[in-house]
Amino acid sequence: MSSLHPGQVENLSYKNVARRHFLSDCGLGLGKVALAGLLTGSLQSLARSAAETDPLAPRKPHFPGKAKAVIHLFMAGAPSQLELFDSKPELTRMEGKPIPPSVYGDQRYAFIQPDAAVLGPRYKFARHGESGAELSEMLPHLAKVADDVCIIRSMHTDQFNHAPAQIFLNTGFAQPGRPSFGSWVLYGLGCETQNLPAFVVMSTGSGISGGSANWSSGFLPTVYSGVRFRNQGDPILNVSSPPGVDTQLQRDSLDLVQKFNRNRLELVGDPEIETRIAAYEMAFRLQTSAPELTDLSSETQATLDLYGCEPEKPSFARACLLARRMVERGVRFINIYHEGWDAHSDVAGNVKRNCAATDQGSAALIADLKERGLLDETLVIWGGEFGRTPMVESSQALGRSLGRDHHPQAFSMWLAGGGIKPGLTHGATDELGFHVAEDPVHIYDLQATLLHMLGFDHERLTFPHAGRDFRLTDVHGQVIQDLLA
């Protein structure tokens, strides 16, 4: 409990009292009367205290962290590291030949046999910047900021299907129900804006396999959940008032609803009522702040050109520009999901299309944050839920050819800003890109390291649930010191 701030401890006690209050109401005879008498004073006192506590107020971490905000560019569907970050000339030499049994062991795959023929990289690689980072020709914009990013080539995960792997990367557990990384960050740091959601989620593709479990607060109070923004029009449904409803009428209506909610809060002491009150107030403020956020008319043409962004057209580039604007306005955590990287067929075409959509916006985000003095305190994460196989996936029955299957054993991600060591390439895979050969980084290690950048000891950022203290990294994970600046 020592890692919780006072407001969180209070809320936890408040939940327990609410449960006992429920039991007292269901009791009979003298026991009910006695228990109700004992609890009435403390229940009302706790409810008043909780009503005065802002669960999103800014808070200090365990130690001074370099990162103050996070932008997670989630490439859902799993990009092929072999076409982007992990050059393997040996795959070209072996193309068409089977992977040796000594390499794949007892590994099984969803759509191919492990001894399927090798598929060589579809694109050329070259070194860039003073760091000599080796990148695919499909990443010309990232190549310009190569010295600002840290590439991890030795990622590995426990999950090999999309939804469990996405949820695992975000929550440390493969099934829905645990708090997401963004929720843990809000729980620990609070937020520095009163006019926008503290945790925003955007999507620029065709669907997210793990769904809202990726940004859920799980067993944390729902005030720490992510808020989904739309790609065009009003960023949030119904943020505009209907015809005939002016600001004063809406304010009067909300005040009446809030009065009822606070009366109920005093009576039952349910912290979720606090979340409801805060949500109504945020919705009212969003009617001004959300349209201002998404109005890009104040951005210069040079900035729009940097991102490759058309102000009124939904795109990944526009989402990246909005993310920078959110960081400037105090939003703590932004997720941008770009789906469509699941290259079971035509991996070359898949990579080309998705890089055309994401490379410029991703690189522009780094350059723009750096120019504005925000990169040092903004942690940018780019990557998917796992990697792709060195072997080819082809199926006449499924209409697939020259693709790659899911590969959890080895994949790549990159990080930038927030105290991450720039210009570093960390880890390596074997000559076939099948296994991690040097400096492995498990998902739990990544989570521990990211929390460290925000000022948290991942073993101390805990929340009591179901009889024990839970944390993002469960009972695993270690900070990868080599990644720290």
KOLLODREN-25721 format. One record per residue (C-alpha): residue number from 1; residue in three letters; x, y, z. Coordinates in Angstrom, 3 decimals. Example, Ala and Ser with C-alpha at 12.3 -4.5 7.8 and 13.67 -1.06 7.14 Angstrom:
// KOLLODREN-25721
<r 1, ALA, <12.300, -4.500, 7.800>>
<r 2, SER, <13.670, -1.060, 7.140>>
This chain:
// KOLLODREN-25721
<r 1, MET, <0.000, 0.000, 0.000>>
<r 2, SER, <2.964, 2.335, 0.464>>
<r 3, SER, <3.162, 2.996, -3.276>>
<r 4, LEU, <-0.364, 4.406, -3.427>>
<r 5, HIS, <-0.988, 8.108, -3.061>>
<r 6, PRO, <-3.428, 9.192, -0.301>>
<r 7, GLY, <-6.367, 9.701, -2.619>>
<r 8, GLN, <-6.018, 6.165, -3.962>>
<r 9, VAL, <-5.822, 4.626, -0.489>>
<r 10, GLU, <-8.905, 6.600, 0.427>>
<r 11, ASN, <-10.785, 5.341, -2.603>>
<r 12, LEU, <-9.888, 1.751, -1.773>>
<r 13, SER, <-11.163, 2.090, 1.800>>
<r 14, TYR, <-14.211, 3.786, 0.378>>
<r 15, LYS, <-14.974, 0.719, -1.791>>
<r 16, ASN, <-14.655, -1.602, 1.191>>
<r 17, VAL, <-17.017, 0.547, 3.258>>
<r 18, ALA, <-19.505, 0.593, 0.409>>
<r 19, ARG, <-19.459, -3.218, 0.338>>
<r 20, ARG, <-20.012, -3.477, 4.099>>
<r 21, HIS, <-22.789, -0.927, 3.823>>
<r 22, PHE, <-24.446, -3.165, 1.236>>
<r 23, LEU, <-24.200, -6.141, 3.583>>
<r 24, SER, <-25.673, -4.151, 6.451>>
<r 25, ASP, <-28.692, -3.232, 4.357>>
<r 26, CYS, <-29.258, -6.906, 3.592>>
<r 27, GLY, <-28.941, -8.015, 7.232>>
<r 28, LEU, <-31.738, -8.719, 9.748>>
<r 29, GLY, <-32.520, -7.793, 13.352>>
<r 30, LEU, <-30.126, -6.272, 15.881>>
<r 31, GLY, <-27.045, -7.078, 13.783>>
<r 32, LYS, <-28.298, -4.837, 11.013>>
<r 33, VAL, <-29.115, -1.991, 13.380>>
<r 34, ALA, <-25.767, -2.198, 15.176>>
<r 35, LEU, <-23.697, -2.418, 11.975>>
<r 36, ALA, <-25.591, 0.437, 10.361>>
<r 37, GLY, <-24.992, 2.601, 13.430>>
<r 38, LEU, <-21.268, 1.869, 13.399>>
<r 39, LEU, <-20.857, 2.590, 9.714>>
<r 40, THR, <-23.006, 5.660, 9.133>>
<r 41, GLY, <-20.542, 8.273, 10.387>>
<r 42, SER, <-17.444, 6.837, 8.695>>
<r 43, LEU, <-19.279, 6.191, 5.433>>
<r 44, GLN, <-20.496, 9.755, 5.108>>
<r 45, SER, <-17.082, 11.126, 6.087>>
<r 46, LEU, <-15.307, 9.022, 3.461>>
<r 47, ALA, <-17.838, 9.932, 0.808>>
<r 48, ARG, <-17.305, 13.638, 1.485>>
<r 49, SER, <-13.519, 13.203, 1.376>>
<r 50, ALA, <-13.672, 11.273, -1.889>>
<r 51, ALA, <-15.932, 13.882, -3.439>>
<r 52, GLU, <-13.274, 16.482, -2.690>>
<r 53, THR, <-10.444, 14.389, -4.164>>
<r 54, ASP, <-9.553, 14.674, -7.846>>
<r 55, PRO, <-8.356, 11.212, -8.976>>
<r 56, LEU, <-6.647, 12.826, -11.970>>
<r 57, ALA, <-4.809, 15.574, -10.072>>
<r 58, PRO, <-1.082, 15.711, -10.972>>
<r 59, ARG, <1.041, 13.537, -8.684>>
<r 60, LYS, <4.722, 12.865, -8.199>>
<r 61, PRO, <6.168, 9.492, -9.289>>
<r 62, HIS, <8.533, 7.385, -7.176>>
<r 63, PHE, <11.542, 9.321, -8.484>>
<r 64, PRO, <12.053, 12.114, -11.031>>
<r 65, GLY, <11.194, 10.634, -14.415>>
<r 66, LYS, <12.393, 12.088, -17.682>>
<r 67, ALA, <9.149, 11.346, -19.544>>
<r 68, LYS, <6.008, 13.334, -18.735>>
<r 69, ALA, <3.780, 12.089, -21.558>>
<r 70, VAL, <3.529, 9.043, -23.830>>
<r 71, ILE, <2.556, 8.703, -27.492>>
<r 72, HIS, <2.179, 5.042, -28.450>>
<r 73, LEU, <2.059, 4.435, -32.203>>
<r 74, PHE, <0.653, 0.910, -32.241>>
<r 75, MET, <1.125, -0.858, -35.574>>
<r 76, ALA, <-1.662, -3.376, -35.103>>
<r 77, GLY, <-1.415, -6.581, -37.110>>
<r 78, ALA, <2.359, -6.869, -36.629>>
<r 79, PRO, <4.770, -5.263, -39.147>>
<r 80, SER, <7.397, -7.445, -40.773>>
<r 81, GLN, <10.695, -6.638, -39.100>>
<r 82, LEU, <12.486, -8.452, -41.933>>
<r 83, GLU, <11.298, -5.828, -44.425>>
<r 84, LEU, <11.866, -2.860, -42.101>>
<r 85, PHE, <14.503, -3.102, -39.359>>
<r 86, ASP, <16.282, -6.457, -39.344>>
<r 87, SER, <18.325, -7.051, -42.466>>
<r 88, LYS, <19.076, -10.751, -43.069>>
<r 89, PRO, <21.155, -11.419, -46.216>>
<r 90, GLU, <21.239, -15.109, -45.305>>
<r 91, LEU, <17.504, -15.319, -45.987>>
<r 92, THR, <18.146, -14.168, -49.552>>
<r 93, ARG, <20.793, -16.844, -49.988>>
<r 94, MET, <18.471, -19.550, -48.578>>
<r 95, GLU, <15.266, -18.425, -50.305>>
<r 96, GLY, <13.184, -21.415, -51.380>>
<r 97, LYS, <14.950, -23.816, -49.006>>
<r 98, PRO, <13.333, -25.155, -45.804>>
<r 99, ILE, <14.271, -23.899, -42.360>>
<r 100, PRO, <16.441, -26.570, -40.660>>
<r 101, PRO, <14.710, -28.546, -37.843>>
<r 102, SER, <17.512, -27.493, -35.505>>
<r 103, VAL, <16.236, -23.912, -35.838>>
<r 104, TYR, <12.483, -24.296, -35.424>>
<r 105, GLY, <12.464, -27.166, -32.886>>
<r 106, ASP, <8.916, -27.822, -31.678>>
<r 107, GLN, <7.527, -24.457, -32.824>>
<r 108, ARG, <4.041, -24.549, -34.377>>
<r 109, TYR, <2.292, -21.936, -36.497>>
<r 110, ALA, <-1.295, -21.108, -37.353>>
<r 111, PHE, <-1.060, -21.171, -41.146>>
<r 112, ILE, <2.268, -22.728, -42.154>>
<r 113, GLN, <4.463, -25.660, -41.288>>
<r 114, PRO, <7.656, -24.683, -39.456>>
<r 115, ASP, <9.785, -26.246, -42.194>>
<r 116, ALA, <8.212, -24.005, -44.850>>
<r 117, ALA, <10.570, -22.469, -47.403>>
<r 118, VAL, <12.554, -19.372, -46.532>>
<r 119, LEU, <11.453, -16.032, -47.990>>
<r 120, GLY, <14.183, -13.447, -48.426>>
<r 121, PRO, <13.681, -9.755, -47.549>>
<r 122, ARG, <11.661, -7.937, -50.181>>
<r 123, TYR, <13.474, -4.596, -49.792>>
<r 124, LYS, <17.002, -3.236, -49.606>>
<r 125, PHE, <18.608, -1.846, -46.447>>
<r 126, ALA, <21.082, 0.989, -45.917>>
<r 127, ARG, <22.758, 2.714, -42.967>>
<r 128, HIS, <21.722, 6.215, -41.912>>
<r 129, GLY, <22.870, 9.018, -39.643>>
<r 130, GLU, <25.926, 9.173, -37.456>>
<r 131, SER, <24.605, 6.157, -35.570>>
<r 132, GLY, <24.638, 4.030, -38.720>>
<r 133, ALA, <21.150, 2.694, -38.045>>
<r 134, GLU, <20.253, 0.095, -40.658>>
<r 135, LEU, <16.816, 0.732, -42.122>>
<r 136, SER, <14.747, -0.449, -45.050>>
<r 137, GLU, <14.295, 1.652, -48.173>>
<r 138, MET, <10.600, 1.723, -47.196>>
<r 139, LEU, <11.432, 4.100, -44.303>>
<r 140, PRO, <12.964, 7.156, -46.020>>
<r 141, HIS, <11.464, 9.618, -43.533>>
<r 142, LEU, <12.488, 7.670, -40.436>>
<r 143, ALA, <16.000, 7.549, -41.923>>
<r 144, LYS, <16.168, 11.354, -41.555>>
<r 145, VAL, <15.681, 11.103, -37.771>>
<r 146, ALA, <17.622, 7.864, -37.296>>
<r 147, ASP, <19.913, 9.456, -34.710>>
<r 148, ASP, <16.892, 10.322, -32.526>>
<r 149, VAL, <15.456, 6.812, -32.266>>
<r 150, CYS, <16.426, 3.675, -30.408>>
<r 151, ILE, <15.765, 0.485, -32.382>>
<r 152, ILE, <15.178, -2.745, -30.452>>
<r 153, ARG, <15.740, -5.816, -32.645>>
<r 154, SER, <15.410, -8.387, -29.871>>
<r 155, MET, <11.787, -8.121, -28.753>>
<r 156, HIS, <9.902, -11.331, -27.960>>
<r 157, THR, <6.479, -12.148, -26.583>>
<r 158, ASP, <4.467, -15.070, -25.203>>
<r 159, GLN, <1.483, -14.633, -27.535>>
<r 160, PHE, <1.092, -15.511, -31.225>>
<r 161, ASN, <-2.487, -14.447, -32.013>>
<r 162, HIS, <-3.443, -10.822, -32.546>>
<r 163, ALA, <-5.978, -10.058, -29.821>>
<r 164, PRO, <-4.134, -11.808, -26.953>>
<r 165, ALA, <-0.797, -10.352, -28.096>>
<r 166, GLN, <-2.149, -6.799, -28.348>>
<r 167, ILE, <-3.795, -7.034, -24.941>>
<r 168, PHE, <-0.644, -8.625, -23.488>>
<r 169, LEU, <1.570, -5.788, -24.732>>
<r 170, ASN, <-0.817, -3.175, -23.334>>
<r 171, THR, <-1.829, -4.815, -20.039>>
<r 172, GLY, <0.712, -7.532, -19.211>>
<r 173, PHE, <-1.993, -10.198, -19.475>>
<r 174, ALA, <-3.394, -11.988, -22.512>>
<r 175, GLN, <-7.064, -11.779, -21.523>>
<r 176, PRO, <-9.282, -8.720, -21.031>>
<r 177, GLY, <-9.728, -7.376, -17.528>>
<r 178, ARG, <-6.371, -5.905, -16.520>>
<r 179, PRO, <-5.514, -2.173, -16.544>>
<r 180, SER, <-3.763, -0.901, -19.655>>
<r 181, PHE, <-0.377, 0.808, -19.667>>
<r 182, GLY, <-2.083, 4.164, -20.206>>
<r 183, SER, <-4.359, 3.565, -17.210>>
<r 184, TRP, <-1.401, 2.704, -14.978>>
<r 185, VAL, <0.307, 5.927, -16.088>>
<r 186, LEU, <-2.757, 8.023, -15.185>>
<r 187, TYR, <-3.146, 6.191, -11.889>>
<r 188, GLY, <0.441, 7.028, -10.994>>
<r 189, LEU, <0.896, 10.513, -12.483>>
<r 190, GLY, <-2.564, 12.015, -12.844>>
<r 191, CYS, <-3.036, 14.592, -15.569>>
<r 192, GLU, <-2.146, 18.210, -16.295>>
<r 193, THR, <-5.262, 19.170, -18.233>>
<r 194, GLN, <-8.809, 19.799, -17.104>>
<r 195, ASN, <-10.139, 20.418, -20.605>>
<r 196, LEU, <-9.294, 17.218, -22.463>>
<r 197, PRO, <-9.310, 13.533, -21.553>>
<r 198, ALA, <-6.079, 12.470, -19.862>>
<r 199, PHE, <-5.845, 9.313, -22.018>>
<r 200, VAL, <-6.899, 9.523, -25.671>>
<r 201, VAL, <-7.200, 6.696, -28.197>>
<r 202, MET, <-7.317, 7.160, -31.977>>
<r 203, SER, <-7.553, 4.623, -34.788>>
<r 204, THR, <-6.539, 5.097, -38.416>>
<r 205, GLY, <-7.135, 1.629, -39.858>>
<r 206, SER, <-9.720, -1.073, -40.268>>
<r 207, GLY, <-10.206, -2.423, -36.741>>
<r 208, ILE, <-8.323, -3.401, -33.590>>
<r 209, SER, <-8.266, -7.119, -32.774>>
<r 210, GLY, <-7.970, -6.629, -29.007>>
<r 211, GLY, <-10.671, -3.958, -28.972>>
<r 212, SER, <-11.257, -1.694, -25.988>>
<r 213, ALA, <-9.444, -4.122, -23.666>>
<r 214, ASN, <-6.287, -2.447, -24.993>>
<r 215, TRP, <-7.150, 0.855, -23.297>>
<r 216, SER, <-9.412, -0.319, -20.481>>
<r 217, SER, <-8.742, 0.592, -16.859>>
<r 218, GLY, <-9.536, -2.997, -15.872>>
<r 219, PHE, <-9.969, -3.183, -12.103>>
<r 220, LEU, <-8.694, 0.393, -11.638>>
<r 221, PRO, <-11.413, 3.064, -11.340>>
<r 222, THR, <-12.918, 3.762, -14.754>>
<r 223, VAL, <-11.764, 7.391, -14.612>>
<r 224, TYR, <-8.400, 5.986, -15.773>>
<r 225, SER, <-9.781, 4.431, -18.977>>
<r 226, GLY, <-8.846, 5.685, -22.440>>
<r 227, VAL, <-11.309, 7.873, -24.360>>
<r 228, ARG, <-11.808, 7.000, -28.027>>
<r 229, PHE, <-11.597, 9.901, -30.507>>
<r 230, ARG, <-13.034, 9.748, -34.005>>
<r 231, ASN, <-11.064, 10.436, -37.194>>
<r 232, GLN, <-13.234, 13.192, -38.591>>
<r 233, GLY, <-16.108, 15.472, -37.666>>
<r 234, ASP, <-16.699, 15.858, -33.940>>
<r 235, PRO, <-13.851, 14.012, -32.201>>
<r 236, ILE, <-16.358, 12.601, -29.722>>
<r 237, LEU, <-19.938, 11.681, -30.583>>
<r 238, ASN, <-22.557, 14.188, -29.407>>
<r 239, VAL, <-19.952, 16.735, -28.299>>
<r 240, SER, <-21.999, 19.373, -30.135>>
<r 241, SER, <-25.240, 20.498, -28.501>>
<r 242, PRO, <-28.484, 19.751, -30.359>>
<r 243, PRO, <-30.459, 22.644, -31.865>>
<r 244, GLY, <-32.272, 24.724, -29.243>>
<r 245, VAL, <-29.934, 23.825, -26.363>>
<r 246, ASP, <-27.758, 26.775, -25.374>>
<r 247, THR, <-24.853, 26.792, -22.934>>
<r 248, GLN, <-26.884, 28.050, -19.968>>
<r 249, LEU, <-29.587, 25.424, -20.368>>
<r 250, GLN, <-26.972, 22.705, -20.583>>
<r 251, ARG, <-25.124, 24.063, -17.513>>
<r 252, ASP, <-28.366, 24.140, -15.507>>
<r 253, SER, <-29.186, 20.572, -16.555>>
<r 254, LEU, <-25.731, 19.303, -15.585>>
<r 255, ASP, <-25.922, 21.076, -12.216>>
<r 256, LEU, <-29.192, 19.303, -11.468>>
<r 257, VAL, <-27.788, 15.906, -12.493>>
<r 258, GLN, <-24.674, 16.565, -10.421>>
<r 259, LYS, <-26.805, 17.388, -7.361>>
<r 260, PHE, <-28.561, 14.015, -7.651>>
<r 261, ASN, <-25.262, 12.211, -8.180>>
<r 262, ARG, <-23.646, 13.840, -5.143>>
<r 263, ASN, <-26.629, 12.952, -2.983>>
<r 264, ARG, <-26.242, 9.351, -4.105>>
<r 265, LEU, <-22.487, 9.483, -3.476>>
<r 266, GLU, <-23.096, 10.634, 0.111>>
<r 267, LEU, <-25.579, 7.789, 0.591>>
<r 268, VAL, <-23.741, 4.774, -0.849>>
<r 269, GLY, <-20.114, 5.880, -1.157>>
<r 270, ASP, <-19.557, 4.322, -4.595>>
<r 271, PRO, <-16.398, 5.795, -6.221>>
<r 272, GLU, <-17.801, 5.085, -9.678>>
<r 273, ILE, <-20.275, 7.902, -9.025>>
<r 274, GLU, <-17.264, 10.195, -8.767>>
<r 275, THR, <-16.197, 8.988, -12.198>>
<r 276, ARG, <-19.671, 9.771, -13.537>>
<r 277, ILE, <-19.638, 13.295, -12.094>>
<r 278, ALA, <-16.167, 13.938, -13.533>>
<r 279, ALA, <-17.248, 12.561, -16.919>>
<r 280, TYR, <-20.240, 14.924, -17.145>>
<r 281, GLU, <-18.062, 17.905, -16.280>>
<r 282, MET, <-15.387, 16.846, -18.775>>
<r 283, ALA, <-18.037, 16.443, -21.471>>
<r 284, PHE, <-19.200, 20.001, -20.845>>
<r 285, ARG, <-15.651, 21.384, -21.139>>
<r 286, LEU, <-14.980, 19.251, -24.216>>
<r 287, GLN, <-17.632, 21.127, -26.154>>
<r 288, THR, <-15.106, 23.957, -26.369>>
<r 289, SER, <-11.724, 22.229, -26.037>>
<r 290, ALA, <-12.265, 19.312, -28.439>>
<r 291, PRO, <-13.206, 21.420, -31.492>>
<r 292, GLU, <-10.293, 23.766, -30.718>>
<r 293, LEU, <-7.924, 20.791, -30.547>>
<r 294, THR, <-8.958, 19.412, -33.917>>
<r 295, ASP, <-9.055, 22.784, -35.676>>
<r 296, LEU, <-5.719, 22.807, -37.492>>
<r 297, SER, <-6.132, 26.259, -39.012>>
<r 298, SER, <-3.535, 27.653, -36.589>>
<r 299, GLU, <-0.853, 25.269, -37.889>>
<r 300, THR, <1.541, 26.632, -40.491>>
<r 301, GLN, <1.673, 25.196, -43.977>>
<r 302, ALA, <5.248, 24.119, -43.245>>
<r 303, THR, <4.034, 22.000, -40.333>>
<r 304, LEU, <1.231, 20.449, -42.392>>
<r 305, ASP, <3.739, 19.662, -45.133>>
<r 306, LEU, <6.149, 18.150, -42.599>>
<r 307, TYR, <3.506, 15.642, -41.554>>
<r 308, GLY, <2.014, 15.236, -45.012>>
<r 309, CYS, <-1.307, 16.152, -43.459>>
<r 310, GLU, <-4.480, 17.468, -45.088>>
<r 311, PRO, <-6.349, 19.218, -42.222>>
<r 312, GLU, <-9.824, 17.855, -42.963>>
<r 313, LYS, <-8.810, 14.427, -44.220>>
<r 314, PRO, <-8.538, 11.574, -41.671>>
<r 315, SER, <-5.106, 9.963, -41.753>>
<r 316, PHE, <-2.322, 8.624, -39.583>>
<r 317, ALA, <-0.372, 11.823, -40.252>>
<r 318, ARG, <-3.269, 13.949, -38.967>>
<r 319, ALA, <-3.513, 11.755, -35.865>>
<r 320, CYS, <0.217, 12.284, -35.210>>
<r 321, LEU, <-0.178, 16.038, -35.497>>
<r 322, LEU, <-3.145, 15.916, -33.129>>
<r 323, ALA, <-1.023, 13.885, -30.699>>
<r 324, ARG, <1.599, 16.647, -30.633>>
<r 325, ARG, <-1.158, 19.200, -29.987>>
<r 326, MET, <-2.513, 17.043, -27.157>>
<r 327, VAL, <0.890, 16.815, -25.485>>
<r 328, GLU, <1.129, 20.624, -25.652>>
<r 329, ARG, <-2.261, 20.820, -23.908>>
<r 330, GLY, <-1.344, 18.468, -21.070>>
<r 331, VAL, <-2.766, 15.134, -22.226>>
<r 332, ARG, <-0.769, 12.405, -20.509>>
<r 333, PHE, <-1.170, 9.360, -22.778>>
<r 334, ILE, <-2.109, 9.036, -26.463>>
<r 335, ASN, <-2.608, 5.777, -28.342>>
<r 336, ILE, <-2.724, 5.806, -32.146>>
<r 337, TYR, <-3.642, 2.423, -33.615>>
<r 338, HIS, <-2.859, 1.869, -37.275>>
<r 339, GLU, <-4.239, -1.492, -38.317>>
<r 340, GLY, <-3.549, -3.456, -41.467>>
<r 341, TRP, <-0.032, -4.890, -41.004>>
<r 342, ASP, <-1.163, -8.547, -40.969>>
<r 343, ALA, <0.767, -9.687, -44.050>>
<r 344, HIS, <-0.283, -13.305, -44.567>>
<r 345, SER, <-0.072, -12.607, -48.279>>
<r 346, ASP, <2.011, -10.189, -50.363>>
<r 347, VAL, <4.212, -8.965, -47.527>>
<r 348, ALA, <5.999, -6.609, -49.923>>
<r 349, GLY, <2.786, -4.836, -50.900>>
<r 350, ASN, <1.581, -4.754, -47.320>>
<r 351, VAL, <4.754, -3.086, -46.064>>
<r 352, LYS, <4.811, -0.609, -48.946>>
<r 353, ARG, <1.188, 0.488, -48.371>>
<r 354, ASN, <1.517, 0.833, -44.616>>
<r 355, CYS, <4.841, 2.639, -44.755>>
<r 356, ALA, <3.350, 5.088, -47.249>>
<r 357, ALA, <0.628, 5.779, -44.676>>
<r 358, THR, <2.762, 5.943, -41.504>>
<r 359, ASP, <6.445, 6.676, -42.161>>
<r 360, GLN, <6.198, 10.411, -42.789>>
<r 361, GLY, <3.829, 11.070, -39.883>>
<r 362, SER, <5.931, 9.056, -37.435>>
<r 363, ALA, <9.177, 10.807, -38.386>>
<r 364, ALA, <7.503, 14.227, -38.464>>
<r 365, LEU, <6.203, 13.667, -34.937>>
<r 366, ILE, <9.757, 13.119, -33.671>>
<r 367, ALA, <11.139, 16.132, -35.561>>
<r 368, ASP, <8.267, 18.392, -34.494>>
<r 369, LEU, <8.467, 17.403, -30.813>>
<r 370, LYS, <12.234, 17.962, -30.894>>
<r 371, GLU, <11.959, 21.377, -32.521>>
<r 372, ARG, <9.427, 22.485, -29.884>>
<r 373, GLY, <11.541, 21.214, -26.983>>
<r 374, LEU, <9.029, 18.469, -26.134>>
<r 375, LEU, <10.870, 15.322, -27.194>>
<r 376, ASP, <13.000, 15.039, -24.050>>
<r 377, GLU, <9.854, 14.683, -21.928>>
<r 378, THR, <7.646, 12.811, -24.403>>
<r 379, LEU, <8.132, 9.076, -24.820>>
<r 380, VAL, <7.285, 7.869, -28.345>>
<r 381, ILE, <6.778, 4.120, -28.938>>
<r 382, TRP, <6.410, 2.470, -32.366>>
<r 383, GLY, <5.709, -1.206, -32.985>>
<r 384, GLY, <3.256, -4.067, -33.200>>
<r 385, GLU, <2.267, -7.054, -31.099>>
<r 386, PHE, <4.775, -9.552, -32.579>>
<r 387, GLY, <6.820, -10.120, -35.726>>
<r 388, ARG, <6.632, -12.129, -38.963>>
<r 389, THR, <8.205, -15.450, -39.884>>
<r 390, PRO, <11.378, -15.830, -41.974>>
<r 391, MET, <9.420, -18.528, -43.827>>
<r 392, VAL, <6.944, -17.871, -46.602>>
<r 393, GLU, <3.198, -18.268, -46.228>>
<r 394, SER, <1.441, -19.431, -49.367>>
<r 395, SER, <-1.924, -21.153, -49.686>>
<r 396, GLN, <-3.829, -21.687, -52.895>>
<r 397, ALA, <-6.960, -22.565, -50.911>>
<r 398, LEU, <-6.801, -19.274, -48.997>>
<r 399, GLY, <-5.553, -17.236, -51.944>>
<r 400, ARG, <-2.296, -16.356, -50.221>>
<r 401, SER, <1.207, -16.088, -51.621>>
<r 402, LEU, <4.529, -14.519, -50.661>>
<r 403, GLY, <3.301, -13.642, -47.174>>
<r 404, ARG, <4.630, -14.218, -43.649>>
<r 405, ASP, <2.922, -15.822, -40.642>>
<r 406, HIS, <2.885, -14.607, -37.015>>
<r 407, HIS, <6.235, -14.841, -35.236>>
<r 408, PRO, <6.436, -14.184, -31.462>>
<r 409, GLN, <10.064, -15.312, -31.005>>
<r 410, ALA, <11.725, -12.211, -32.454>>
<r 411, PHE, <10.597, -8.806, -33.684>>
<r 412, SER, <11.563, -5.124, -33.707>>
<r 413, MET, <10.277, -1.872, -32.220>>
<r 414, TRP, <11.641, 1.635, -31.874>>
<r 415, LEU, <11.485, 4.217, -29.104>>
<r 416, ALA, <12.320, 7.919, -29.018>>
<r 417, GLY, <12.475, 10.729, -26.481>>
<r 418, GLY, <11.634, 10.614, -22.796>>
<r 419, GLY, <15.108, 9.595, -21.654>>
<r 420, ILE, <15.618, 6.752, -24.130>>
<r 421, LYS, <19.165, 6.502, -25.533>>
<r 422, PRO, <19.034, 7.925, -29.080>>
<r 423, GLY, <20.926, 6.435, -32.005>>
<r 424, LEU, <21.126, 3.001, -30.374>>
<r 425, THR, <20.361, -0.335, -32.017>>
<r 426, HIS, <19.808, -2.804, -29.186>>
<r 427, GLY, <19.892, -6.584, -29.493>>
<r 428, ALA, <20.174, -8.917, -32.434>>
<r 429, THR, <18.579, -12.014, -33.900>>
<r 430, ASP, <20.268, -15.061, -35.418>>
<r 431, GLU, <21.270, -15.077, -39.086>>
<r 432, LEU, <17.784, -16.222, -40.127>>
<r 433, GLY, <15.921, -13.759, -37.918>>
<r 434, PHE, <14.211, -16.659, -36.170>>
<r 435, HIS, <15.453, -16.386, -32.560>>
<r 436, VAL, <16.830, -13.580, -30.427>>
<r 437, ALA, <20.600, -14.045, -30.259>>
<r 438, GLU, <21.715, -11.027, -28.179>>
<r 439, ASP, <20.193, -8.883, -25.412>>
<r 440, PRO, <16.594, -10.164, -25.388>>
<r 441, VAL, <13.800, -7.793, -24.386>>
<r 442, HIS, <10.576, -9.437, -23.261>>
<r 443, ILE, <7.289, -7.516, -23.211>>
<r 444, TYR, <7.530, -7.329, -19.414>>
<r 445, ASP, <11.039, -5.866, -19.697>>
<r 446, LEU, <9.751, -3.234, -22.103>>
<r 447, GLN, <6.911, -2.331, -19.725>>
<r 448, ALA, <9.300, -2.106, -16.759>>
<r 449, THR, <11.650, 0.138, -18.753>>
<r 450, LEU, <8.887, 2.446, -19.971>>
<r 451, LEU, <7.547, 2.873, -16.437>>
<r 452, HIS, <11.096, 3.653, -15.293>>
<r 453, MET, <11.289, 6.462, -17.855>>
<r 454, LEU, <8.132, 7.913, -16.268>>
<r 455, GLY, <9.629, 7.778, -12.783>>
<r 456, PHE, <8.149, 4.511, -11.492>>
<r 457, ASP, <9.582, 1.413, -9.927>>
<r 458, HIS, <7.436, -1.161, -11.731>>
<r 459, GLU, <7.463, -3.393, -8.638>>
<r 460, ARG, <5.995, -0.635, -6.448>>
<r 461, LEU, <3.279, 0.752, -8.722>>
<r 462, THR, <0.579, -1.599, -7.445>>
<r 463, PHE, <-3.154, -1.806, -6.825>>
<r 464, PRO, <-4.890, -4.263, -4.438>>
<r 465, HIS, <-7.359, -6.508, -6.236>>
<r 466, ALA, <-8.798, -9.963, -5.558>>
<r 467, GLY, <-6.706, -10.437, -2.451>>
<r 468, ARG, <-3.284, -9.395, -3.722>>
<r 469, ASP, <-1.335, -6.450, -5.117>>
<r 470, PHE, <-1.267, -6.332, -8.904>>
<r 471, ARG, <1.114, -4.458, -11.179>>
<r 472, LEU, <1.545, -3.993, -14.935>>
<r 473, THR, <4.472, -6.426, -15.082>>
<r 474, ASP, <2.778, -8.971, -12.783>>
<r 475, VAL, <5.739, -10.786, -11.125>>
<r 476, HIS, <8.108, -10.332, -14.059>>
<r 477, GLY, <10.209, -7.748, -15.868>>
<r 478, GLN, <13.470, -5.905, -15.456>>
<r 479, VAL, <14.562, -2.447, -16.546>>
<r 480, ILE, <16.855, -2.669, -19.583>>
<r 481, GLN, <19.612, -0.271, -18.516>>
<r 482, ASP, <21.223, -0.179, -21.968>>
<r 483, LEU, <18.156, 1.639, -23.321>>
<r 484, LEU, <18.457, 4.531, -20.878>>
<r 485, ALA, <20.146, 7.789, -21.890>>
